[in-house]
Amino acid sequence: MKFNTKTIHGGQHHEKVTGSVMPPVFQTSTYAQTSPGKPVGEYEYSRAANPTRTALEEALASIENGTRGLAFASGLAATDSVMKLLKPNDEVIAMDDLYGGTYRMFARIYQDFGIKFHFVDMTDLQKLESLMNENTKLVWVETPTNPLMKLADIEAIAKLTKKKNLLFAVDNTFATPYLQKPLDLGADIVMHSATKYLGGHSDVIAGALVVKDAALGEKLHFAQFATGGTLGPMDSYLVLRGIKTLHLRVQRHCENGAKVADFLSKHPAIKRVYYPGLETHQHHDIAKKQMIGGFGGMVTFTFNSGKQEDAVRFLERVKVFTLAESLGGVESLANHPTSMTHASVPAEKRAEIGITDDLVRLSVGVEDIDDLLADLEQALQ
């Protein structure tokens, strides 16, 4: 079954009792039992499993070519369950450019629990390998990264982690499984903020993990069940509905994203555009190798002036783009990482990795491209 069909049918079944094409929203916390410890069916309590969430989890596994999918209350809840596989004195090697919430969790929560984190440029494979030791347990990568659109070679990193017997997790939120399949390239865990492209309509907060190894999937499910970060049935339904149009939406996100990146790269007010589809992107060759069918709808840029005031003025002037956090919805959004999504990253750390005060991140939606370009032009005047 090819991907465009998987988004609609992969792992999906008509509801057994009525034949409903879409799974019902099983809005229940518990399930009847015929005798103590003997439930009527396979479900006992919705924190452990819920039929609507099961339908979503089976769809997630299908579109990522995994064997087990898990749906969480947020992307950070999904990440948190991966962290619960670790113990004090374990070490994690993570991408230096990360979503601010991920960095905050690693640096301000789990570091205090005795886990050591190394934040490095994952394109430097020698540096990555030099940090691996007997305490290293996990390598965590975003590709493309948030917000600088760096790429990491998933296949090359997987070879290193396999050699050292380390877990390798990839945050696939920006690329989506339409463009990139980390499990096929050797990763052990795929994470999504399903709030973004999988849901696709800015109406739900959700997260996901997908794995190929059944034993690893069981460990992650236990962490999810034991700590309670599960996704509710209504939100599960909304994400499942979003997945059914993922392929159509991402096609348009890619088309519009490429045109916005090209427009900005030629504009006299713009200094630098970060977009994997541009030949000038430092990791364009990696993008061509592992991002199939397009380069996504995320575009980041800086101003010739280098001034935060210009970024703020631009963001206050956009009309079709909405100034807001988040990304991946059908509507176009504009964001100022320094004061919004990455405000929790210390200023010195932002400066070190290149998140400047004049940096703007765009989530290019599926509107008519002429309206988007006209909006950018008037805001940049």
N, C-alpha and C positions, 0 to 999 in steps of 0.2 A: 504494500500500500504506500503510495507516494505522499509527500508531506501535505499537500493541499487537501488531500482526502482525509489524512489522519486528523487534521484539525477538527473535522466534522464528525468522523466516524471512529477514529482511533481509540481503542479501549472503551468504546461506548456501547451500551445495550439499551434496548427499549425496556421501559419499566414493566416488570413481570406481571403484575396484576391487571393493569388496564391497557398495556401496550403503548403508554404515553411515549412519544418520540423524545421529548426532553424529560430528564429525571425530575420528579417532584421535589419541592423543598420540604424535606422531612424535619419540620420544626418541632422536634421533641428532644427532651433531655435523657429519657430512659425508655426501656423496652420491657414488655411483659415476659414473665418466665412461667413455665409450666410446673416447675418444682425448683427448690432452692439451688441456684447454680446451673439451671438448665433453661436458657432463654428459648423463646419460641423459634427464633431464627439465629442469624449469626451476630446480631447486635445486642449489647447489654447496656451500654452507657455511652452517651455521645461524645464525651471527652476521648474515649478510646477509639470510637469509630461511629460514623453517621453515613447513611446511604448516599446523601447528596455529596458529602465530602469524598466518599469513596469514588463516586463517578468522576469527580474532578481529578482525584489522585491517579486514577487509571488513565485519564486523558493526558495528564502531565507526563507520566511514564512513557506513553506512546509517542508524543511529539518530541521528546528528548532521547528516544531510543534507549530508555532505561527499563529496569524490571520493577522498580518500586518508586512511587511518587508519594510525597507527603505535603499536605497543605497546612499552612500556619497562619496565625493571626496577623503577621506582618513579615516583611523580609528580614527584619532584625530578629524576630522570634525564630525564624528559620536558621539564621546565622548562630544564634544563641544555642540552639540544639547541637550544632556542630561543635561549638566550643565545649559543650558538656562531655564530649568524648575525651577531653584532656584532663591532666592532673597537674598539681603543683610541680614546678621544675621542668615541665615540658616547654618546648620552644616552638614558635610559629614564625615562618618567614612569609611576609605579606608584601603585596605591591606597595610602593611608596605613595602612589596616587590612588586614594580610595574614597568612596562615599563617606561623607563626614560622620554619619551615624555608625558606620562600621569602624572607623578609626576611633571614635569615642568609646565604643564597646570594648575594643581591644585595649586601648591605652588607659582608660579610666575605670574599667570594671575588672576585666580578667587579668590585667597586669597586677592588680592588687591581690589577686588570688594566687600569685606565685608563678604565673605563666609569663615567659619572656617572649617579646615580639621584636623581630627585626623587620624594618620597613626598607625595601630596596627596589631599585629599578630592575624589573624582571627581564629586561632586554639584555642585561649583562649576565649571561649564563655562568660565566666563571665566578662572578661575585656570588651569585645564588648558590652555586655548588660549594663554594668556600665556607659558607655559613652553615652548611648541613653537618650535624654531628649526632652523637648518640642520643641527645635529648630532643632533637628535632622530630616532631610528630606530624606536622601539617604545613603545607604550602598553600597560601590563599591568594588568588589572583582575580582581579577584574580585568576584562578585556572586551571592548574598549573601556578605558577607565573614566571615572567621574571625578573632575570635569575635563581633564586635559586630553582625553581621547588617545592615551597611550595604548599600545597593543603589546601583548605578550604572545610568544609562540607556544601555543598549548601543547603541540605534539613534542617539541623539543624539551619543554619542562617536564612533561609526562615521562619521558625517557629517563631523566635524572631522578624523579621521585620513585619510579619503579625500581631503579638500580639500588636506591637507598631504603626501599620499603616504607615510603612515607605516604600519607594521605595527601591527595591533591584535589583542592576544591576550586571551582571556577564560578564567579558571579557572572552569569550570562544575561543580566537584565538588559543592558544596552543593545546587545546583538539580537537577542531572542533566538529560539531554536529554528526559526525560519532561515536565519542567516548563518548560524554557527552551532555545531553539535560537539560540545566539549567531551562528552562521554565517548564518542566515536574517535576522538583524537587522543584518548588516553586518560582523561580526568576520572577521578573516583566519585566526585560529588559535583552536581550542578545546583547552584542557588539562583533563585529569582526573587526580586521584589515584584510579585504578581500584581501589585498596585499599578504597575506601569504598563508595559505593552501587552502582557497577557490579559489583564482586565480590559485595558484599552479605552476606558470611558470616564476615567477620573471619578468613579463612584464607589470605590471599594479599597480597603486596605487589606493586603494579603501577601503571603510569602510562600515559597515552594522550595523543596529539595527533591532531587531525582538522583538515583544511584543505579548501578548495574549489579552490584554484589548484594545478594539477598541477606547475608549475615550483617553487613553494614547497614542495610535498610532497616533491619530489625532493631539494631542498636539505636538508630536515630528515632525510630518510632517509639521505643521505650522512653527516650529522653523527652520526646514530645508529649507522650501520655503522662509521664510522671511529673512534668512541670507545667503542663496545661496550656501550652501556647497554640492550641488548635484553632482552626478556622470554623466559623459558624456556618450553618446550612445555607442561609440566604446569601452570604458573601461567597460561599462555594459555588452556588448557582450562578452568580454574576460573573465570576471568573471563568467558569465553564462556558457561559454564553459568549464571553469575550474571545476565548480561544477559537471559537467556531469561525470568526472572521479575521483571525490573526494574519493569515497569509495575504488577504486582500488589503488590510490596513498597512502592513509593513511594506508591501510593494509601493504604495503611495508615499509612505514616510520616506522611503529610500529615494524615490523620484524627486520629491520636493526638497529633501535634505541636500541632494547633490546640486540642485539648482540654486538653493540658498547659499551653499558653500562657494559655488562659482561666482555668484553675484558679490558676496562679501570680499572674496579674494581680489576682486578687481576694483573695489571701492576705495577712493583716495583717503577716506578717514580711517580705514582699517589697516592695522599693522600686520596681524597674523591671524590666520584661520586654522583651526584644528578640526580636520575632518578626514577620516581614513581613506575616503575615495579620491582625495586630491593627490596627484602625483608628487606634490611637494611635501606631503606628510612623511615624517621621518620613518614611519613603520608601514608605508603603503604596500611594500612587498609582502609583509606578513598578512595584511588585510586581504590582499588578492589570493593568498594561499588558503586562508581558513574561514573567511567570510564569503559565503556562497550566495550569489544572487543579488548583491547590493551591499551598501556600506552604512545603512541605518539612517535615522532621522535626527541624530544629535550633532549639533554644530556649536563649537565654542570659538570665541574670537576676542582679540584685544584691539585697543585704539592706538593710533600713531602718537597721540599726545601722552599716552601712558597715565592719564589722569582718571581717578575714580569719578570725578564730577561728570566726565563725558559719559561714562557707563551709566551713572544714575540718571542723567538727563535723557539719554536714549531710552532707558527702561521706563521712565515716566511718560514718554511720548508715544510709545507703541499703542496701537488701537486694535488691530486684529490679533496680534500676539497678546497674551494675558500675562502680566507680571505676577508670578506665583511659583511656589515650590512644586516639586514633583515633575513628572515627564511621562511620555509614552501614551498620552491620551489622544483622541482624535483632534482636539483643539491644540493650536500652537501656544507654547508657553515660553516665557523669557525669565531668566533667573540671574541673580548676582551672587555667585558662590561665596565671596568673602563675607557678605552680611546675611546670607540665607543658608543654603544647604551645607556650607563648610565653615560656618561661624564657630563651630565647636573645635575645629582644628586650630591649634595655637598659631599665632601670626608668624612666628619664626619658622614653624614647620611649613606653612603655606608658602612663605618666601623661598624656602629651601627647594621645594619641588616645582615652583613656578606658578602657583595660583596667585596672580597679581590682583591688585585692587581694581584694575580696569577690565578684568575678565568678565565676559558675559557668556552664559550658556543658553542656547536655544534648543527647545524640543520642538522640532518642525512637525506640524500636524498634517492633516489630509485635506485642508482647504484648497481652494483654487490657487495655484502658484502665482498668478498675476496679482492677486490681492495680497499675498504674503510679501512679494517683492516690493510692491507699492508701499506697503506699511513700513518695511525696513528703510526704504528710500526716504520717506517723509520724516521718519524718526531720526535719521542720520544727518539730515540737512542742518 
